Amino acid sequence: METDRRNAQQPENTTAAFWDERYRDGRRFSGNPNGMLVAEAADLPPGRALDVGAGEGADARWLARRGWKVTALDVSGVALERARRDARDSEAPDVAGRVSWVRQDLTVSPPPAGVFDLVSAQYFPLHRSAGPGPSPALRGLLDAVAPGGTLLVVGHELTELVSRLHDVDPEDYDQPADVARMLDDGWEVLVDETRPRTAPAPPGSHHTHDTVLRARRR
Ligand SMILES: C[S@@+](CC[C@H](N)C(=O)[O-])C[C@H]1O[C@@H](n2cnc3c(N)ncnc32)[C@H](O)[C@@H]1O
């Protein structure tokens, strides 16, 4: 279990307080798994998966239904409580039992290294490191992938929306393409592209395209 340790410079949208309030608002995502996860992970044999920023758990449940043993990690206890309850109420016990809901702040402590056959980060706010190379949060994600495992990072395509995003500067975030550039030859990049979303974005968010990185650790 994660404590409330955080450093004073931590961006607000990576904190438990920020996300707990949003989820407490009653705000809900669609309840469906993300389209890019479905597109990219449907062909993978099940193993151990890490869903980073799992939110309300739709992706974790989809993976569990396909036989994956899932660690669903999120900083928000409110989201995880809702996700755990939804899984218990609507999934078969063996499916719900394949998901471990873990409250953890990725900017403070990394997930276990080298053990996950799939690490999926869907719309996770990956703030850019002050120096060159990956931020500690991104480093943790990369290190979590087992040899032969898959890294899937999906983001909103932000540049087309920049005039509408008064409070978001895309330059503050590592996009999937930035992550691709940081991968060394221990990785094979399979997908690094921008695609139309397969389902409408949450109301009010205006996103039309996703950016997708799929890479395999050699
Ligand atoms: C935009 S939401 C995406 C949720 C989910 N992946 C989805 O696609 O519906 C970002 C998620 O990342 C979580 N998050 C943000 N900062 C985090 C951090 N430092 N450590 C762990 N989770 C974090 C939030 O609580 C939130 O659930």
The ligand as an SDF file (V2000), in Angstrom:
LIG
                    3D

 27 29  0  0  0  0  0  0  0  0999 V2000
   -6.7590    9.7820  -17.5900 C   0  0  0  0  0  0  0  0  0  0  0  0
   -6.9640    8.5800  -16.3380 S   0  0  0  0  0  0  0  0  0  0  0  0
   -6.9710    7.0860  -17.2720 C   0  0  0  0  0  0  0  0  0  0  0  0
   -7.6140    5.9300  -16.5590 C   0  0  0  0  0  0  0  0  0  0  0  0
   -7.6790    4.6260  -17.3690 C   0  0  0  0  0  0  0  0  0  0  0  0
   -6.3730    4.1730  -17.7930 N   0  0  0  0  0  0  0  0  0  0  0  0
   -8.5970    4.8010  -18.5490 C   0  0  0  0  0  0  0  0  0  0  0  0
   -8.1130    4.8280  -19.6860 O   0  0  0  0  0  0  0  0  0  0  0  0
   -9.8120    4.9180  -18.3410 O   0  0  0  0  0  0  0  0  0  0  0  0
   -5.3240    8.5300  -15.5770 C   0  0  0  0  0  0  0  0  0  0  0  0
   -5.2520    7.5750  -14.3970 C   0  0  0  0  0  0  0  0  0  0  0  0
   -3.9220    7.5770  -13.8890 O   0  0  0  0  0  0  0  0  0  0  0  0
   -3.9640    7.5990  -12.4770 C   0  0  0  0  0  0  0  0  0  0  0  0
   -2.7160    8.2420  -11.9950 N   0  0  0  0  0  0  0  0  0  0  0  0
   -2.3530    9.5260  -12.1870 C   0  0  0  0  0  0  0  0  0  0  0  0
   -1.1690    9.7680  -11.5970 N   0  0  0  0  0  0  0  0  0  0  0  0
   -0.7660    8.6010  -11.0360 C   0  0  0  0  0  0  0  0  0  0  0  0
    0.3770    8.2110  -10.2900 C   0  0  0  0  0  0  0  0  0  0  0  0
    1.3250    9.0960   -9.9610 N   0  0  0  0  0  0  0  0  0  0  0  0
    0.5080    6.9200   -9.8920 N   0  0  0  0  0  0  0  0  0  0  0  0
   -0.4740    6.0110  -10.1980 C   0  0  0  0  0  0  0  0  0  0  0  0
   -1.6010    6.3310  -10.8810 N   0  0  0  0  0  0  0  0  0  0  0  0
   -1.7560    7.6080  -11.2990 C   0  0  0  0  0  0  0  0  0  0  0  0
   -5.2090    8.4030  -12.1310 C   0  0  0  0  0  0  0  0  0  0  0  0
   -5.7280    8.1570  -10.8450 O   0  0  0  0  0  0  0  0  0  0  0  0
   -6.1700    7.9590  -13.2360 C   0  0  0  0  0  0  0  0  0  0  0  0
   -6.9400    6.8600  -12.8310 O   0  0  0  0  0  0  0  0  0  0  0  0
  1  2  1  0
  2  3  1  0
  2 10  1  0
  3  4  1  0
  4  5  1  0
  5  6  1  0
  5  7  1  0
  7  8  2  0
  7  9  1  0
 10 11  1  0
 11 12  1  0
 11 26  1  0
 12 13  1  0
 13 14  1  0
 13 24  1  0
 14 15  1  0
 14 23  1  0
 15 16  2  0
 16 17  1  0
 17 18  1  0
 17 23  2  0
 18 19  1  0
 18 20  2  0
 20 21  1  0
 21 22  2  0
 22 23  1  0
 24 25  1  0
 24 26  1  0
 26 27  1  0
M  CHG  2   2   1   9  -1
M  END
$$$$
